[in-house]
Amino acid sequence: MNETPDINQTTTADDGGLGPQEAAALLRQTEQQARRKFNPNPPLLSLLRAVVVLCAYGAVWLSVRGQHPYQGPSGTAIAILYLLVAIVIAASVAYVRRANAGVRGKSRAQPGEIAVLATAWIAVYVFQGALYHAGVSHAIAYGIYPATAPLMVVGLVGAALAQGRANWPTFAACLTVAVICCGAAYAGPAGAWAVAGLGLFVALLVHAGVTAWLQRA
């Protein structure tokens, strides 16, 4: 007498099992999707930063061009600069909080990384105060240094953090920012604002475009 096969014990290759190659491909796809979803520098945010940099640095440059001797930005230009920076910081914090909701592990922004970036940013301006008290000229204390040093230092720190996450578009963008600011320092106290602003604007536009292309790939 023939026995009826037990359907619970009968399996085939088409029952949904994944081979090693399929499982590896699925894992890579999942990792890529996670990186795209939790990218702390999405295209729209990079675009916002590009516009803010152009407007902020442009406002300062308009207030210092033609100064002989160089005295530094006007109070109105400084107010515009810090207002726009505050807008970018608020937008960045809001996005990171939303992206981190329910996320654990390396995909989540770590408090230590945020602390390092904040410390680097604050330290640059504390050092600027030391330059002023040491009697450094306005051309350096209120021109070349504030136009280049903050983003140069933060750019290098950001590049190091992005490299640790293997976020290569952000790594390249941060490193480019640091290089642009270093070169802008040779444009003089007024020219540094213009060169840095235009250079950073272009770099952030490129980063937004590359990130958007990678998300669609």
C-alpha positions in Angstrom: 0.0 0.0 0.0 1.4 3.4 -1.0 1.7 6.0 1.7 0.6 9.6 1.0 3.6 11.9 1.5 3.4 14.3 4.4 3.1 17.8 2.9 4.7 19.2 6.1 7.8 17.2 5.4 8.0 17.9 1.6 9.9 20.9 0.5 11.2 22.1 -2.8 13.6 24.7 -3.9 10.6 26.9 -4.9 9.1 27.0 -1.4 10.7 30.4 -0.7 14.1 29.3 0.6 17.0 31.6 -0.2 20.3 30.4 -1.4 23.6 31.9 -0.1 23.8 34.3 -3.1 20.3 35.5 -2.8 20.6 36.0 0.9 23.8 38.0 0.4 22.2 40.2 -2.3 19.2 40.8 -0.1 21.4 41.8 2.8 23.3 44.3 0.7 20.1 45.8 -0.6 18.8 46.2 2.9 22.0 47.9 4.1 21.8 50.3 1.1 18.2 51.1 1.8 19.0 51.7 5.5 21.8 54.1 4.7 19.6 56.1 2.3 16.8 56.3 4.8 18.9 57.4 7.7 21.3 59.6 5.7 21.9 62.7 7.9 22.5 64.8 4.8 19.6 64.2 2.4 19.5 66.2 -0.9 16.9 68.7 0.3 18.9 69.5 3.4 22.1 69.9 1.4 20.2 72.2 -0.9 19.0 74.3 2.0 22.5 74.5 3.4 23.8 75.6 0.0 21.3 78.5 -0.2 21.9 79.5 3.4 25.7 79.6 2.8 25.4 81.7 -0.3 23.0 84.2 1.4 24.9 84.4 4.7 28.4 84.7 3.2 27.0 87.1 0.5 25.5 89.4 3.1 28.8 89.6 5.0 30.8 90.1 1.8 28.5 93.0 0.8 29.1 94.7 4.1 32.9 94.4 4.0 33.8 94.9 0.3 35.8 98.0 -0.4 36.7 98.6 3.3 40.2 100.2 3.6 41.3 99.5 6.2 39.3 96.4 6.9 37.1 96.8 9.9 34.9 93.7 9.8 31.2 92.9 9.0 28.4 95.2 10.0 26.0 94.3 12.9 23.2 93.7 10.4 25.3 91.3 8.3 26.3 89.3 11.4 22.7 89.1 12.5 21.7 87.7 9.1 24.6 85.2 9.2 23.6 83.8 12.7 19.9 83.8 11.9 20.5 81.7 8.8 22.9 79.4 10.6 20.2 78.9 13.3 17.7 78.0 10.7 20.0 75.3 9.2 20.8 73.9 12.7 17.1 73.7 13.6 16.3 72.0 10.3 19.2 69.5 10.7 18.2 68.7 14.3 14.6 68.2 13.4 15.5 65.9 10.5 17.9 63.8 12.6 15.4 63.3 15.3 12.8 62.1 12.9 15.2 59.8 11.1 16.4 58.4 14.4 13.0 57.5 15.7 13.0 53.8 16.5 16.4 53.3 15.0 19.2 51.5 16.9 22.8 50.6 16.2 25.2 52.3 13.9 22.5 53.8 11.7 21.5 56.1 14.6 23.4 59.3 15.1 25.5 58.9 18.2 25.6 61.5 21.0 29.4 61.4 20.9 29.5 62.5 17.3 27.2 65.4 17.9 29.3 66.4 20.9 32.5 66.4 18.8 30.9 68.5 16.1 29.5 71.0 18.7 32.8 71.2 20.5 34.8 71.8 17.3 32.4 74.6 16.3 32.5 76.3 19.7 36.3 75.9 20.1 36.8 77.8 16.8 35.0 80.9 18.1 36.6 80.7 21.5 39.9 80.8 19.7 38.8 83.8 17.7 38.3 85.7 21.0 41.8 84.8 22.0 43.1 86.3 18.7 41.3 89.5 19.3 42.6 89.9 22.9 46.1 89.1 21.6 45.9 92.2 19.4 45.6 90.5 16.0 44.5 92.8 13.2 40.8 93.1 12.3 41.7 91.7 8.9 42.5 88.3 10.5 40.3 88.3 13.6 37.1 89.5 11.8 37.9 88.6 8.2 40.1 85.7 7.2 39.7 83.6 10.4 35.9 83.7 10.8 35.3 83.3 7.0 37.4 80.1 6.8 38.3 78.5 10.1 34.9 77.4 11.4 33.8 75.5 8.3 37.4 74.2 7.7 37.6 72.6 11.1 34.0 71.3 11.2 34.5 70.1 7.6 37.5 68.0 8.6 35.7 66.6 11.7 32.6 65.8 9.6 34.8 64.0 7.0 36.3 61.8 9.7 32.9 60.9 11.0 31.5 60.2 7.6 34.5 58.0 6.8 33.7 55.9 9.8 30.2 55.3 8.5 31.4 54.7 4.9 29.3 57.6 3.8 31.5 58.6 0.9 29.4 61.4 -0.7 29.3 63.2 2.7 33.0 62.4 3.3 33.9 64.0 -0.1 31.7 67.0 0.5 33.1 67.7 4.0 36.7 67.3 2.7 35.9 69.6 -0.2 34.5 72.2 2.2 37.7 72.2 4.2 39.9 72.5 1.1 37.8 75.4 -0.3 38.0 77.3 3.0 41.8 76.8 3.2 42.2 78.2 -0.3 39.8 81.1 0.4 42.1 82.3 3.2 44.5 83.6 0.5 41.8 85.9 -1.0 42.2 88.5 1.7 39.8 89.5 4.5 37.0 90.6 2.2 37.6 88.2 -0.6 37.7 85.2 1.7 33.9 85.7 2.4 33.1 85.7 -1.3 35.4 82.8 -2.3 34.3 80.6 0.6 30.6 81.4 0.0 30.6 80.6 -3.7 32.8 77.6 -3.3 30.7 76.1 -0.5 27.5 76.8 -2.5 28.8 74.8 -5.5 30.1 72.0 -3.3 26.8 71.6 -1.5 24.9 71.7 -4.8 27.1 68.9 -6.1 26.6 66.9 -2.9 22.8 67.3 -3.2 22.8 66.1 -6.8 25.1 63.1 -6.1 23.0 62.0 -3.1 19.8 62.3 -5.1 21.3 60.2 -7.9 22.5 57.5 -5.5 19.1 57.3 -3.9 17.5 56.7 -7.2 20.1 54.2 -8.3 
